Amino acid sequence: MCYGFSKLILFLQSGMHKLFLSILFLLIGFISKSQSSERTFYGGALYKSSGLGICFQNKFDTKKEIGKQFDLELSTYHHPQETKTFNTEVNNPSGFVFGKLNKVLLVKSQYAFRYKISQFSDAQRVGIDLICGAGVSLGIFKPVYINLIYPDPSGYEVIVSEKYDPTKHTDKTKIAGYADERVGLNEINYKAGITVSAGVGFTWGYFTSYPKHLETGFYIEYFNKGLPVMALTKNKSIQNGIFLKLFLGKKVAKN
């Protein structure tokens, strides 16, 4: 309990709580402002060049050509140089990425503007929007623990879980795979960055209670000195790629 309290103190001292509060206030402000507009809440699946995830969107429409939306994403992060390998010298090997320091979950909060290209005229039309937004990204990373093969005094081999150290664990043949995912949870750390994105959105079934929405485009994310993912290759500060989101929505009537 004392350890958990000390982690909370360190978290508050780090200033990271200010980032969480900023995201929270942005979400609350967005929802409050949209009370006078027709809102649609969306939830769906996300594909990015760097990983997979889930996404949520609070979108509201007015009679003007410019609309607004709030986006929230949770996704995995895959370093461009990651290559999964298996140690075939052990029984029932599990895959691992040699040289990987941390596993990362990305949480992205973004405020975006939409420009309507195609207006809805009937239930058959597809609405098309140009979308541009910016926000904050939070990298949540947990250190990698690996299962290592060591000989014991009786001549047999034992499996020992250790935190990956690139200066110590240089022999791939001694690695049996990743340790249990719960190992290292007490060492979770955070890193904040910024993100921008632009793309095009397609909405259909607009006049029903459950419209569908698809977005695709490109994104750029910046983390100072990069995310600490790989030990044996450079972790770039700027990441970019394409994204694809597929949503199912629930329309909320005007108040």
Secondary structure, 3 states (H helix, E strand, C coil): CHHHHHHHHHHHHHCHHHHHHHHHHHHHHHHHHHHHCEEEEEEEEEEECCEEEEEEEEEEECCCCEEEEEEEEEEECCCCCCCEECCCCCCCCCCEECCECEEEEEEEEEEEEEEEEECCCCCCCCEEEEEEEEEEEEEEEEECEEEEEEECCCCCEEEEEEECCCCCCCCHHHEEEECCCCCCHHHCEEEEEEEEEEEEEEEECCCCCCCEEEEEEEEEEECCCCCCCECCCCCCCEEEEEEEEEEEEEEECCC
